Amino acid sequence: MFLALLVALLLVEKQRGGKALSPQQTVLLLNREEAIVLDVREKKDLAEGVIIGSMHIPYTGIKDRLAELEKYRNKTIIVTDKM
């Protein structure tokens, strides 16, 4: 159930652009809530830079790799994509 909801959330957020976070909000989530950063850009886009400690799962491969996110089901997941 969690995985299905996560996929649905990612699809909806991808279509509408998602909620933008300031750098300060992101740091607070990472420090206070032990959030994780999920980078969903394609591998070729990673040359532009990465967030240290982020997890990379290309958007096109999310369905196949959902099991990797299961251990984070109780954490805040910050999804980042190419702007």
FISE-548759 format. One record per atom (N, C-alpha, C): residue number from 1; residue in three letters; atom name; x, y, z. Coordinates in steps of 0.02 Angstrom, whole numbers, plus 50000, padded with zeros to 5 digits. Example, Ala and Ser with C-alpha at 12.3 -4.5 7.8 and 13.67 -1.06 7.14 Angstrom:
<rs>
+-----+------+------+-------+-------+-------+
!  nr ! rest ! atom !    c1 !    c2 !    c3 !
+-----+------+------+-------+-------+-------+
!   1 !  Ala !    N ! 50660 ! 49716 ! 50390 !
!   1 !  Ala !   CA ! 50615 ! 49775 ! 50390 !
!   1 !  Ala !    C ! 50660 ! 49835 ! 50390 !
!   2 !  Ser !    N ! 50642 ! 49888 ! 50354 !
!   2 !  Ser !   CA ! 50684 ! 49947 ! 50357 !
!   2 !  Ser !    C ! 50645 ! 50002 ! 50394 !
+-----+------+------+-------+-------+-------+
</rs>
This chain:
<rs>
+-----+------+------+-------+-------+-------+
!  nr ! rest ! atom !    c1 !    c2 !    c3 !
+-----+------+------+-------+-------+-------+
!   1 !  Met !    N ! 50041 ! 49941 ! 50000 !
!   1 !  Met !   CA ! 50000 ! 50000 ! 50000 !
!   1 !  Met !    C ! 50044 ! 50063 ! 50000 !
!   2 !  Phe !    N ! 50095 ! 50064 ! 50044 !
!   2 !  Phe !   CA ! 50140 ! 50122 ! 50047 !
!   2 !  Phe !    C ! 50171 ! 50135 ! 49978 !
!   3 !  Leu !    N ! 50194 ! 50082 ! 49946 !
!   3 !  Leu !   CA ! 50228 ! 50091 ! 49882 !
!   3 !  Leu !    C ! 50181 ! 50119 ! 49829 !
!   4 !  Ala !    N ! 50120 ! 50095 ! 49829 !
!   4 !  Ala !   CA ! 50071 ! 50120 ! 49780 !
!   4 !  Ala !    C ! 50056 ! 50193 ! 49793 !
!   5 !  Leu !    N ! 50050 ! 50212 ! 49856 !
!   5 !  Leu !   CA ! 50038 ! 50283 ! 49872 !
!   5 !  Leu !    C ! 50098 ! 50326 ! 49853 !
!   6 !  Leu !    N ! 50158 ! 50301 ! 49864 !
!   6 !  Leu !   CA ! 50218 ! 50338 ! 49846 !
!   6 !  Leu !    C ! 50220 ! 50350 ! 49770 !
!   7 !  Val !    N ! 50206 ! 50299 ! 49731 !
!   7 !  Val !   CA ! 50206 ! 50306 ! 49658 !
!   7 !  Val !    C ! 50154 ! 50357 ! 49637 !
!   8 !  Ala !    N ! 50094 ! 50352 ! 49667 !
!   8 !  Ala !   CA ! 50041 ! 50400 ! 49650 !
!   8 !  Ala !    C ! 50062 ! 50471 ! 49667 !
!   9 !  Leu !    N ! 50092 ! 50480 ! 49726 !
!   9 !  Leu !   CA ! 50115 ! 50546 ! 49746 !
!   9 !  Leu !    C ! 50168 ! 50573 ! 49698 !
!  10 !  Leu !    N ! 50215 ! 50531 ! 49680 !
!  10 !  Leu !   CA ! 50268 ! 50553 ! 49634 !
!  10 !  Leu !    C ! 50238 ! 50574 ! 49566 !
!  11 !  Leu !    N ! 50190 ! 50535 ! 49542 !
!  11 !  Leu !   CA ! 50159 ! 50552 ! 49478 !
!  11 !  Leu !    C ! 50121 ! 50618 ! 49481 !
!  12 !  Val !    N ! 50083 ! 50628 ! 49535 !
!  12 !  Val !   CA ! 50045 ! 50690 ! 49542 !
!  12 !  Val !    C ! 50092 ! 50749 ! 49549 !
!  13 !  Glu !    N ! 50143 ! 50742 ! 49592 !
!  13 !  Glu !   CA ! 50189 ! 50797 ! 49603 !
!  13 !  Glu !    C ! 50229 ! 50813 ! 49540 !
!  14 !  Lys !    N ! 50247 ! 50762 ! 49502 !
!  14 !  Lys !   CA ! 50284 ! 50773 ! 49439 !
!  14 !  Lys !    C ! 50242 ! 50815 ! 49391 !
!  15 !  Gln !    N ! 50177 ! 50801 ! 49389 !
!  15 !  Gln !   CA ! 50133 ! 50837 ! 49343 !
!  15 !  Gln !    C ! 50121 ! 50909 ! 49364 !
!  16 !  Arg !    N ! 50116 ! 50922 ! 49429 !
!  16 !  Arg !   CA ! 50100 ! 50989 ! 49450 !
!  16 !  Arg !    C ! 50160 ! 51029 ! 49474 !
!  17 !  Gly !    N ! 50218 ! 50998 ! 49475 !
!  17 !  Gly !   CA ! 50278 ! 51034 ! 49494 !
!  17 !  Gly !    C ! 50298 ! 51027 ! 49566 !
!  18 !  Gly !    N ! 50254 ! 51004 ! 49609 !
!  18 !  Gly !   CA ! 50270 ! 50993 ! 49679 !
!  18 !  Gly !    C ! 50280 ! 51057 ! 49718 !
!  19 !  Lys !    N ! 50289 ! 51050 ! 49783 !
!  19 !  Lys !   CA ! 50299 ! 51106 ! 49827 !
!  19 !  Lys !    C ! 50373 ! 51123 ! 49828 !
!  20 !  Ala !    N ! 50388 ! 51186 ! 49816 !
!  20 !  Ala !   CA ! 50458 ! 51208 ! 49817 !
!  20 !  Ala !    C ! 50479 ! 51221 ! 49889 !
!  21 !  Leu !    N ! 50539 ! 51201 ! 49906 !
!  21 !  Leu !   CA ! 50568 ! 51212 ! 49972 !
!  21 !  Leu !    C ! 50627 ! 51259 ! 49966 !
!  22 !  Ser !    N ! 50633 ! 51303 ! 50014 !
!  22 !  Ser !   CA ! 50692 ! 51346 ! 50016 !
!  22 !  Ser !    C ! 50750 ! 51305 ! 50043 !
!  23 !  Pro !    N ! 50811 ! 51328 ! 50033 !
!  23 !  Pro !   CA ! 50868 ! 51291 ! 50062 !
!  23 !  Pro !    C ! 50862 ! 51283 ! 50138 !
!  24 !  Gln !    N ! 50836 ! 51335 ! 50171 !
!  24 !  Gln !   CA ! 50828 ! 51331 ! 50243 !
!  24 !  Gln !    C ! 50777 ! 51278 ! 50264 !
!  25 !  Gln !    N ! 50721 ! 51275 ! 50228 !
!  25 !  Gln !   CA ! 50670 ! 51224 ! 50242 !
!  25 !  Gln !    C ! 50699 ! 51154 ! 50231 !
!  26 !  Thr !    N ! 50738 ! 51146 ! 50179 !
!  26 !  Thr !   CA ! 50768 ! 51082 ! 50164 !
!  26 !  Thr !    C ! 50816 ! 51060 ! 50219 !
!  27 !  Val !    N ! 50858 ! 51106 ! 50241 !
!  27 !  Val !   CA ! 50905 ! 51090 ! 50295 !
!  27 !  Val !    C ! 50868 ! 51071 ! 50359 !
!  28 !  Leu !    N ! 50815 ! 51107 ! 50375 !
!  28 !  Leu !   CA ! 50776 ! 51090 ! 50434 !
!  28 !  Leu !    C ! 50746 ! 51020 ! 50429 !
!  29 !  Leu !    N ! 50719 ! 51003 ! 50371 !
!  29 !  Leu !   CA ! 50690 ! 50937 ! 50362 !
!  29 !  Leu !    C ! 50744 ! 50883 ! 50368 !
!  30 !  Leu !    N ! 50802 ! 50896 ! 50339 !
!  30 !  Leu !   CA ! 50856 ! 50848 ! 50342 !
!  30 !  Leu !    C ! 50883 ! 50839 ! 50413 !
!  31 !  Asn !    N ! 50889 ! 50893 ! 50449 !
!  31 !  Asn !   CA ! 50917 ! 50890 ! 50516 !
!  31 !  Asn !    C ! 50867 ! 50869 ! 50570 !
!  32 !  Arg !    N ! 50808 ! 50897 ! 50569 !
!  32 !  Arg !   CA ! 50760 ! 50885 ! 50622 !
!  32 !  Arg !    C ! 50718 ! 50823 ! 50611 !
!  33 !  Glu !    N ! 50702 ! 50808 ! 50549 !
!  33 !  Glu !   CA ! 50659 ! 50751 ! 50535 !
!  33 !  Glu !    C ! 50698 ! 50693 ! 50504 !
!  34 !  Glu !    N ! 50763 ! 50702 ! 50497 !
!  34 !  Glu !   CA ! 50804 ! 50651 ! 50464 !
!  34 !  Glu !    C ! 50775 ! 50631 ! 50397 !
!  35 !  Ala !    N ! 50754 ! 50680 ! 50359 !
!  35 !  Ala !   CA ! 50727 ! 50668 ! 50292 !
!  35 !  Ala !    C ! 50781 ! 50642 ! 50246 !
!  36 !  Ile !    N ! 50760 ! 50612 ! 50192 !
!  36 !  Ile !   CA ! 50807 ! 50591 ! 50140 !
!  36 !  Ile !    C ! 50791 ! 50629 ! 50077 !
!  37 !  Val !    N ! 50841 ! 50636 ! 50035 !
!  37 !  Val !   CA ! 50833 ! 50669 ! 49970 !
!  37 !  Val !    C ! 50834 ! 50615 ! 49916 !
!  38 !  Leu !    N ! 50782 ! 50615 ! 49876 !
!  38 !  Leu !   CA ! 50776 ! 50568 ! 49820 !
!  38 !  Leu !    C ! 50783 ! 50608 ! 49756 !
!  39 !  Asp !    N ! 50836 ! 50596 ! 49720 !
!  39 !  Asp !   CA ! 50849 ! 50630 ! 49656 !
!  39 !  Asp !    C ! 50821 ! 50586 ! 49600 !
!  40 !  Val !    N ! 50772 ! 50611 ! 49564 !
!  40 !  Val !   CA ! 50739 ! 50571 ! 49512 !
!  40 !  Val !    C ! 50760 ! 50591 ! 49441 !
!  41 !  Arg !    N ! 50815 ! 50628 ! 49436 !
!  41 !  Arg !   CA ! 50839 ! 50647 ! 49370 !
!  41 !  Arg !    C ! 50869 ! 50587 ! 49334 !
!  42 !  Glu !    N ! 50872 ! 50592 ! 49269 !
!  42 !  Glu !   CA ! 50904 ! 50540 ! 49229 !
!  42 !  Glu !    C ! 50980 ! 50543 ! 49241 !
!  43 !  Lys !    N ! 51013 ! 50486 ! 49231 !
!  43 !  Lys !   CA ! 51084 ! 50481 ! 49246 !
!  43 !  Lys !    C ! 51125 ! 50534 ! 49209 !
!  44 !  Lys !    N ! 51107 ! 50549 ! 49148 !
!  44 !  Lys !   CA ! 51145 ! 50599 ! 49108 !
!  44 !  Lys !    C ! 51142 ! 50669 ! 49140 !
!  45 !  Asp !    N ! 51091 ! 50683 ! 49179 !
!  45 !  Asp !   CA ! 51084 ! 50748 ! 49210 !
!  45 !  Asp !    C ! 51125 ! 50755 ! 49274 !
!  46 !  Leu !    N ! 51151 ! 50701 ! 49300 !
!  46 !  Leu !   CA ! 51189 ! 50703 ! 49362 !
!  46 !  Leu !    C ! 51255 ! 50740 ! 49354 !
!  47 !  Ala !    N ! 51279 ! 50746 ! 49292 !
!  47 !  Ala !   CA ! 51341 ! 50782 ! 49279 !
!  47 !  Ala !    C ! 51336 ! 50856 ! 49300 !
!  48 !  Glu !    N ! 51274 ! 50881 ! 49305 !
!  48 !  Glu !   CA ! 51263 ! 50951 ! 49324 !
!  48 !  Glu !    C ! 51274 ! 50961 ! 49399 !
!  49 !  Gly !    N ! 51279 ! 50907 ! 49436 !
!  49 !  Gly !   CA ! 51290 ! 50911 ! 49508 !
!  49 !  Gly !    C ! 51240 ! 50867 ! 49545 !
!  50 !  Val !    N ! 51260 ! 50847 ! 49605 !
!  50 !  Val !   CA ! 51216 ! 50806 ! 49647 !
!  50 !  Val !    C ! 51216 ! 50833 ! 49717 !
!  51 !  Ile !    N ! 51165 ! 50816 ! 49755 !
!  51 !  Ile !   CA ! 51162 ! 50833 ! 49825 !
!  51 !  Ile !    C ! 51196 ! 50777 ! 49863 !
!  52 !  Ile !    N ! 51247 ! 50793 ! 49901 !
!  52 !  Ile !   CA ! 51285 ! 50743 ! 49937 !
!  52 !  Ile !    C ! 51238 ! 50705 ! 49985 !
!  53 !  Gly !    N ! 51242 ! 50640 ! 49982 !
!  53 !  Gly !   CA ! 51201 ! 50598 ! 50025 !
!  53 !  Gly !    C ! 51133 ! 50582 ! 49996 !
!  54 !  Ser !    N ! 51117 ! 50609 ! 49937 !
!  54 !  Ser !   CA ! 51052 ! 50595 ! 49908 !
!  54 !  Ser !    C ! 51050 ! 50525 ! 49878 !
!  55 !  Met !    N ! 50990 ! 50500 ! 49870 !
!  55 !  Met !   CA ! 50979 ! 50435 ! 49839 !
!  55 !  Met !    C ! 50957 ! 50448 ! 49768 !
!  56 !  His !    N ! 50986 ! 50413 ! 49720 !
!  56 !  His !   CA ! 50968 ! 50424 ! 49650 !
!  56 !  His !    C ! 50929 ! 50365 ! 49623 !
!  57 !  Ile !    N ! 50867 ! 50379 ! 49603 !
!  57 !  Ile !   CA ! 50826 ! 50331 ! 49568 !
!  57 !  Ile !    C ! 50792 ! 50370 ! 49511 !
!  58 !  Pro !    N ! 50811 ! 50358 ! 49449 !
!  58 !  Pro !   CA ! 50780 ! 50396 ! 49394 !
!  58 !  Pro !    C ! 50704 ! 50388 ! 49395 !
!  59 !  Tyr !    N ! 50669 ! 50441 ! 49379 !
!  59 !  Tyr !   CA ! 50596 ! 50441 ! 49379 !
!  59 !  Tyr !    C ! 50569 ! 50383 ! 49337 !
!  60 !  Thr !    N ! 50602 ! 50370 ! 49282 !
!  60 !  Thr !   CA ! 50578 ! 50317 ! 49237 !
!  60 !  Thr !    C ! 50587 ! 50247 ! 49267 !
!  61 !  Gly !    N ! 50627 ! 50242 ! 49321 !
!  61 !  Gly !   CA ! 50639 ! 50177 ! 49352 !
!  61 !  Gly !    C ! 50609 ! 50169 ! 49421 !
!  62 !  Ile !    N ! 50568 ! 50218 ! 49442 !
!  62 !  Ile !   CA ! 50540 ! 50216 ! 49510 !
!  62 !  Ile !    C ! 50501 ! 50152 ! 49523 !
!  63 !  Lys !    N ! 50457 ! 50133 ! 49477 !
!  63 !  Lys !   CA ! 50415 ! 50073 ! 49488 !
!  63 !  Lys !    C ! 50457 ! 50011 ! 49501 !
!  64 !  Asp !    N ! 50511 ! 50005 ! 49464 !
!  64 !  Asp !   CA ! 50554 ! 49945 ! 49471 !
!  64 !  Asp !    C ! 50596 ! 49946 ! 49534 !
!  65 !  Arg !    N ! 50604 ! 50004 ! 49565 !
!  65 !  Arg !   CA ! 50650 ! 50008 ! 49623 !
!  65 !  Arg !    C ! 50616 ! 50032 ! 49687 !
!  66 !  Leu !    N ! 50550 ! 50025 ! 49690 !
!  66 !  Leu !   CA ! 50513 ! 50048 ! 49749 !
!  66 !  Leu !    C ! 50535 ! 50012 ! 49813 !
!  67 !  Ala !    N ! 50555 ! 49951 ! 49807 !
!  67 !  Ala !   CA ! 50576 ! 49913 ! 49867 !
!  67 !  Ala !    C ! 50633 ! 49948 ! 49903 !
!  68 !  Glu !    N ! 50675 ! 49984 ! 49867 !
!  68 !  Glu !   CA ! 50731 ! 50020 ! 49897 !
!  68 !  Glu !    C ! 50707 ! 50077 ! 49943 !
!  69 !  Leu !    N ! 50647 ! 50101 ! 49931 !
!  69 !  Leu !   CA ! 50620 ! 50157 ! 49971 !
!  69 !  Leu !    C ! 50580 ! 50132 ! 50031 !
!  70 !  Glu !    N ! 50565 ! 50069 ! 50034 !
!  70 !  Glu !   CA ! 50524 ! 50042 ! 50087 !
!  70 !  Glu !    C ! 50552 ! 50058 ! 50156 !
!  71 !  Lys !    N ! 50617 ! 50055 ! 50165 !
!  71 !  Lys !   CA ! 50646 ! 50068 ! 50230 !
!  71 !  Lys !    C ! 50639 ! 50141 ! 50253 !
!  72 !  Tyr !    N ! 50619 ! 50184 ! 50207 !
!  72 !  Tyr !   CA ! 50610 ! 50255 ! 50223 !
!  72 !  Tyr !    C ! 50536 ! 50274 ! 50230 !
!  73 !  Arg !    N ! 50493 ! 50225 ! 50236 !
!  73 !  Arg !   CA ! 50421 ! 50238 ! 50236 !
!  73 !  Arg !    C ! 50399 ! 50284 ! 50292 !
!  74 !  Asn !    N ! 50435 ! 50288 ! 50347 !
!  74 !  Asn !   CA ! 50416 ! 50331 ! 50403 !
!  74 !  Asn !    C ! 50456 ! 50397 ! 50404 !
!  75 !  Lys !    N ! 50492 ! 50410 ! 50352 !
!  75 !  Lys !   CA ! 50532 ! 50472 ! 50348 !
!  75 !  Lys !    C ! 50503 ! 50518 ! 50295 !
!  76 !  Thr !    N ! 50522 ! 50581 ! 50301 !
!  76 !  Thr !   CA ! 50504 ! 50629 ! 50249 !
!  76 !  Thr !    C ! 50550 ! 50618 ! 50190 !
!  77 !  Ile !    N ! 50522 ! 50614 ! 50130 !
!  77 !  Ile !   CA ! 50562 ! 50605 ! 50070 !
!  77 !  Ile !    C ! 50557 ! 50670 ! 50029 !
!  78 !  Ile !    N ! 50614 ! 50702 ! 50019 !
!  78 !  Ile !   CA ! 50618 ! 50762 ! 49979 !
!  78 !  Ile !    C ! 50637 ! 50741 ! 49908 !
!  79 !  Val !    N ! 50593 ! 50751 ! 49861 !
!  79 !  Val !   CA ! 50605 ! 50731 ! 49792 !
!  79 !  Val !    C ! 50632 ! 50791 ! 49753 !
!  80 !  Thr !    N ! 50688 ! 50780 ! 49720 !
!  80 !  Thr !   CA ! 50717 ! 50832 ! 49679 !
!  80 !  Thr !    C ! 50723 ! 50807 ! 49607 !
!  81 !  Asp !    N ! 50712 ! 50854 ! 49561 !
!  81 !  Asp !   CA ! 50712 ! 50839 ! 49490 !
!  81 !  Asp !    C ! 50747 ! 50897 ! 49454 !
!  82 !  Lys !    N ! 50757 ! 50888 ! 49390 !
!  82 !  Lys !   CA ! 50788 ! 50941 ! 49350 !
!  82 !  Lys !    C ! 50742 ! 51001 ! 49348 !
!  83 !  Met !    N ! 50769 ! 51058 ! 49359 !
!  83 !  Met !   CA ! 50728 ! 51120 ! 49358 !
!  83 !  Met !    C ! 50725 ! 51149 ! 49289 !
+-----+------+------+-------+-------+-------+
</rs>
